[in-house]
Amino acid sequence: MDWKLELVLLPVSDVDRAKAFYTEKVGFNLDVDHQPSDEFRVVQMTPPGSACSITIGKGITDAAPGSVRGIHLVVSDILAARAELVERGVDVSEVRHLESGGWVPGPDPERRDYGSFADFSDPDGNSWVLQEVRRSEPGA
């Protein structure tokens, strides 16, 4: 039996601001923006190439805005992904990797899968981790 993660709820304080951040700056695709009442709104967005989406809105969760930490976005080229986000106006940390138990600047020298990371947060403080995984690329 397959168990597929389809949707992650992100608590935000301002739906329109978060929607603009994720679609205009991060580059997620807008799937749904539905508001049947003043008390309920659901906005679903999907990262390019992802089978899993995020949802923000009003009346969808009682979690505190900004309380989600460390959602991972897997990318095949962390340097290119970081550069794209920076170009779009996202404040992204420098790329780093682990060596001898400590963080070192730059991507993993061998560009090993799961070895290079960078971080950013949305306007409410929900945090994201970019992680490089190149396993499906030829020669990786």
Long-range contacts (C-beta under 8 A, 24 or more apart in sequence): 4-51, 4-52, 5-51, 5-52, 6-51, 6-52, 6-53, 7-44, 7-52, 7-53, 7-54, 7-55, 8-52, 8-53, 8-54, 8-55, 8-68, 8-71, 9-54, 9-55, 9-56, 9-60, 9-61, 9-63, 10-54, 10-55, 10-56, 10-68, 10-122, 10-126, 11-56, 11-61, 11-63, 11-64, 11-65, 11-66, 11-67, 11-68, 11-124, 11-126, 12-56, 12-65, 12-66, 12-122, 12-123, 12-124, 12-126, 13-65, 13-66, 13-124, 14-123, 14-124, 15-41, 15-43, 15-56, 15-57, 15-58, 17-123, 18-43, 18-56, 18-122, 18-123, 18-124, 19-43, 19-45, 19-56, 21-122, 21-123, 22-54, 22-56, 22-122, 24-88, 25-85, 25-88, 25-89, 25-90, 26-85, 26-88, 26-90, 27-84, 27-88, 28-54, 47-73, 65-124, 65-125, 65-126, 66-121, 66-122, 66-124, 66-125, 66-126, 67-125, 67-126, 68-126, 68-127, 69-126, 69-127, 70-127, 70-128, 70-129, 71-126, 71-127, 71-128, 71-129, 72-128, 72-129, 72-130, 72-131, 73-128, 73-129, 73-130, 73-131, 74-131, 74-132, 74-133, 75-130, 75-131, 75-132, 75-133, 76-132, 76-133, 76-134, 76-136, 76-137, 76-140, 77-132, 77-134, 78-107, 78-116, 78-117, 78-118, 78-130, 78-131, 78-132, 79-107, 81-118, 81-130, 82-118, 82-130, 85-120, 85-130, 90-120, 91-120, 91-121, 92-118, 92-119, 92-120, 92-130, 93-118, 93-119, 93-120, 94-118, 107-132, 108-132, 111-140, 113-140
